[in-house]
Amino acid sequence: MQKLLSSASNLQVLYEDNHLIVVNKRPGDIVQGDKTGDTPLSDVVKDYIKIKYNKPGAVYLGVVHRLDRPTSGIIVFARTSKALTRMNKLFAEKTAKKTYWAVVKNNPPKQKDSLVHWLKRNPKQNKSYAHIKEVNESKKAILDYLVLKKLDNFYLLEIDLHTGRHHQIRAQLAAIGCTIKGDLKYGADRSNKNGSIHLHARALSFIHPVKKEPLQILAPPPNDSVWNACC
């Protein structure tokens, strides 16, 4: 299966106004440029704005947060520096509520639970290791999960994050024997054909940084047989 990456013509826009643009990231999209040299999603969104609004010159776009490349779901960009500053504050103060969906191979020990680990990042491996007790240079990681649905061969979990650590959901679920489908890095027995993992930023709610109105955004998961069975 070939990767379908986002472009200015196929961008999945979930919300858009003069201050913010929220898109549904496809698996394989990279949010910001890195050493791969691949076109980042931020540039794709700039192109979309430039074309749609016939904007001359450079388009301003601020990156509010990121998602791992093989994951999918909600990404917020700021269209003004004022919106970026205020969104950064919202995320830093954890007043924006993020909900994820994850498809895992094994049934978790409990129907719902809070997981607390200490995560230590290994930059060379681009991987985080979950420890039950605090270790040197580790950071506390907390999430809540709920088993939403039993599929034929997998389980659909809903996850609410209390902290935002590197590879947090991937590492914490792997630590309880519930590796995400396709996530070879954290112990899956096989990869997904398109290089994705079945982790999706499903919902985001926050107070609009300028309008001061509550916003609730929902992102449909990618179109594949497993995700389709979840909805």
N, C-alpha and C positions, 0 to 999 in steps of 0.2 A: 504494500500500500504506500503510495507516494504521499509525502507531506504536503498538505495544503496550507501555505503560509498566508498571512494577511497582506493585502495590498490596498492602495487607495480606492480601488474599484470594488473590492469585496469586503471592506472593513465592516465589522459587526458593531455598530454604534448602539449603545444601550441608553445613553442619556447625553444631551448636548445643550449647552447654552453659551452665553458670552464669557462665562467664567471657567466652566469645566467641560471636559469631554470624557465620557466613560465608555470603554470598549470591552468586548468579549475577546480576550486573547486566545488564539488558537495554539494547540501544542506545537512546539517548534519555533514559535515567535520568540525573539529575544527582546526584552523590554528596552535595554540600553545597549549601545555599542560595546563590543569587547574585542579581544585579540583575534576572534574568528574573522572579523571584518564583514560579517553578515549584516544586512540592512536591519537596523533595530526598529521595533514597533513605534518608537517615538518619531522616527523619520517618516514612517508610513502615515502616521496621524497628521504630521505637518503637511505632507503632500495632499492628504484628503482635505484639510482645511483650506489650503492654498487654492485647490481646484474648485471646491464647493463655493467659496466666497470670493473667488477671483482676486486673491490678495497679492499685491506686488511685493517684492522684497522678501526678507526673512520672516518666518512665522514663529512667534514665541510659543513655546510649550515647555511646561515644567513637569518633571517626573516625580510623582508623589510617593510611589512605592513600587515594588517589583514582585514578580512571580518567577519561580524556577522555569527554565526554558521548556522542559517536557510537560509542564502543567498547563491548565487552561483556566479561563474565567476572567473575573472582573479586574480591570486595571483602570485607575483614575489618573487623568492628566489635567494639569491646570493650564488655562489659556491666558492667565495674567499672573504677574509676580505677586500681587496681593492675594489672589486665590491660592497660589502655591504656599506662601507663608502661613496662611490660615489652615490649609489642609495638612501641612507638615505638623502644625501644633495639634490638630485633631488626632492625627495618628500617633504622635508622641505621647499624648495624654490618654491614649487608648479609649477615646470617646466614640470612635468609629467601630461599629460591631461587624466583624467578619465571620461568615459561616462558609465552611467548605464541605464538599462531598468527596468521599474516598471509597473506592471499590477495593476490597481486600479478599484474599484467598481464604483465610481462616476466620472462624467465628470468634470474636473476642471473649474473654473470660466472663464478662458481665454484659447485660443488655445496655447499660449505660454506666459511665464511670468518669472520674476525673483522674488524669494521669499527671504525675509530678516527677520530673527527671532533672538531672543536671547534665546539660549538653556541653561537650567539649569539641570544638571545631578543629579539624585537621585540614589546613589550607592546601597542602600538597595533594591530598586526595579529593579535595572539595567535598568533604563528608563530615558529618557530625556524629559523635558517639554518645549514646544515652547512658548515664550512670544513675544508680539508685541514690547514692550519696554524693555530696559535693566533693569534687576533685579539683586539683590545681587548674586555674584558668577556665573553669566551667561556669555556665550561666544557667540559672533556674528556668525551667520550661514547664508551663502548665497548659493543659487543654482539657476540654470536656468532649466526650463522644457519646453518641446514641446510635444503636443499630436501627436503621430505618426500614430495611428490607432484606429478605433472604432471596437471592437470585439462584439460578440453577447451580452454578459452581462458585459463586462469590457472595459477599455480603456488602451492602451499601451502608456506609457510616456517615452521619452528620457530625461535623466537628466545629466547636467554637473555641477560638484561640484566646487565651488570656495573656500570652506573651508572644513576641514575634522573633523567634530565634532562627538561625540558619538551618534549613531543612528540618524544621521542628516536627511537623506532622509526620514526615517520612521516617525520621529517626525514632520518634516516640512510638508510633504504631509498630515499627519493626521490633522494638524492644519488648513488646507484649506478644510477639509472634504473629502479627497481622500486617505483613508487608503489603504495600500497595501493588495492585496489578501492574505488571510491566516494569517495576522499579528494580532493575538488576543491581543497582548500587547498594540497595538496602535489603538484598536477599531474595528477590523474586526469582523463580526458577526459569522464567523465560521473559524475553522482551516483547513489547508490542511491535507490530510490523512497521508502524510509522514512527517509532522512537519515542512515543508519548508515554506518560504514566497516567493511571486513572485517578488523578487528583485534580479537583476543579473548585475554583473560588466561586461558589454558588450565589452568595448573597452579601450585600453590604448595605448598612444603614448608618446615616450620619446626618448632622444638621448642616445644611448648605452654608458654605463659608461667607457668602455675601447676602443671600436672600433670607438666611436664618430660618428656613423652612426644613422640616424633616424630609429626607430623601431615602427611599428604599429601592434598591436596585437588585434585580434578579437576572442571572445569566443562564441561558439554556446550555446544557453540556454538549460536547461534540457529538456529531452524528455517527455513532457506531453501534453495533448490536448490543454490546454490554450497557453502554450509557442509555440507549433507547429503552432497555428493559427496566431502568431505574425510574423512568418518568411515568 
